[in-house]
Amino acid sequence: MHIDSVTASAMSDSKSRTCLGSLFVVASLICCAYFISSGFLAKEYNNRLSRWEVINMLQNSKSTMCKAQCRPPGSEALPQGIVVKTSNLEMRPLWSDTEKPDNLEPSANLLAIAVGIKQKEIVDRIVKKFPERDFVVMLFHYDGVVDEWRDLEWNDRAIHLSAVNQTKWWFAKRFLHPDIVAEYKYIFLWDEDLGVDNFDPTQYLSIVEDEGLEISQPALDPVKSEVHHQITARKRNSRLHRRIYKFKGSGRCDSRSTAPPCIGWVEMMGPVFSRAAWRCAWYMIQVRTTKYVLRALRPQPYCLHIDRVFYDIMALFSANDLIHAWGLDMQLGYCAQGDRMKNVGVVDAQYIVHFGLPTLGVKAENELSSTQVNNTQTEQFSKPEASAPSESRKVDSRPEIRWQSSIEMKMFRKRWENAVKEDKCWIDPYQQSPLN
């Protein structure tokens, strides 16, 4: 009886140990499985985390790269490859994109002229001097007359822009944006009263390129031309000149002169710009100013008429300067893409005649509106020096235009001086040559 009980007890202990062992094995397997799965999950998590970090890094890098790109304002919503920054003035046919066999390449240069119908014959001679294969022609019609040019053989290939009583510089600011004319190597921005019998555009540009001129003009025939500044007059037996010497009178020029109009200067009736120089000069033209108010008295000869005593002129806050471009010539040297004493010049070998014709601002009485006619008749009646009825009546507004031009020039000078003071980063390369 005792032996049986001992045996039973031993068997019970053996079962308990077997159970515990099984539980231990199961627990060990569970633990192993947990650690293995944990390691796998941790590795997967780390891998995923690394992938997200790489993605975030790439996105941040792309964002930084995109922010660093210089894109034209307003094009941010477009893919960069669709943005075209420049264009040209080439005309295209409506029904085909096939180029003419004799004109496979676009014109390399631009001729832009401010014109009135009264100078039609002179303009015709000018345009015929410029080869069609090398020049696009653009006419600025300041008198509003366009249809009367249709009989000229080159009319259909010219670009016509019309705005009544606007200046060449008004047109140029609005229609010769640097991005539009960027494909043209040189821009001729001419008046209409120029004689070109002794001028060849191709030979002229050959000289300009050889000499590295960024801003230039043909010299003026000193005998036949209206010459305002000695530097524009042609020198015989000379290819070109960049300076003049003047030892008498006011505004003397000698070998030490470094400022316009002694050196680095062209006149505004027939300038020629490189594309880089024009991109710079364009910014100075026709600028709206809102800061400065000028009051100026216009002295008049003593007389009894109140309207002849003086004009009190105020440049309003919304006024524009450089519509007539007075004063621009003195500052063009800043756009010479380097030293204005080297990169600005007057070409003597190819010269023109400046007729100095009265154009913009002069009208016959039958061209005026009824209100203008009445005002003119009243003014003439009130003047002792009024013309006799038999004389041809013309209304000459050029004195008023010159007066307005001088007002604009003063505004421009003041704005330039203030801009120089306010721009702490700008260094004037011509500090010894202040604005005259």
Number of C-alpha atoms within 10 A of each C-alpha: 5 6 8 9 10 11 10 11 11 12 12 12 11 12 11 12 12 12 12 12 12 12 12 12 12 12 12 12 12 12 12 12 12 12 12 12 12 12 12 12 12 12 12 12 12 12 12 12 12 12 12 12 12 12 12 12 12 12 12 12 12 12 11 11 10 11 10 9 9 7 13 11 7 7 12 10 7 9 8 12 6 8 12 10 10 12 13 16 18 12 10 10 8 6 6 7 8 9 12 8 7 7 11 10 11 16 20 14 21 24 20 25 25 25 28 21 18 12 14 16 11 16 22 16 14 20 21 12 14 19 13 15 14 18 22 25 23 22 22 28 23 22 19 16 15 18 10 9 15 10 9 11 10 14 18 11 13 18 15 16 15 17 14 13 14 19 19 24 21 18 22 18 18 11 15 20 16 22 14 14 21 21 18 20 14 23 24 20 21 20 21 27 23 22 20 21 13 11 19 16 17 14 11 18 17 11 17 23 11 8 15 15 25 25 29 28 30 27 27 28 22 17 10 12 16 15 18 10 12 15 26 27 25 24 19 10 8 10 13 22 20 21 26 18 15 15 9 8 6 7 9 13 19 13 11 8 16 17 22 22 22 23 25 30 28 27 20 19 17 21 18 25 23 24 21 17 22 23 18 16 21 18 12 18 21 22 16 13 17 12 11 14 15 14 12 13 11 12 11 11 8 10 10 9 9 9 11 14 15 14 14 10 15 13 19 14 13 11 17 17 26 23 21 22 21 19 21 18 17 17 19 21 27 17 23 25 16 13 14 25 19 18 21 30 28 31 28 23 21 25 25 26 23 22 15 15 11 11 19 19 15 13 15 12 16 10 12 14 9 11 8 13 16 12 11 17 13 11 12 14 12 12 13 7 8 11 12 9 7 6 7 9 15 14 15 15 12 14 10 11 14 13 13 17 19 18 20 24 20 16 23 25 17 14 17 15 13 11 12 13 10 10 9 8 7 10 9 11 11 14 8 9 12 9 15 10
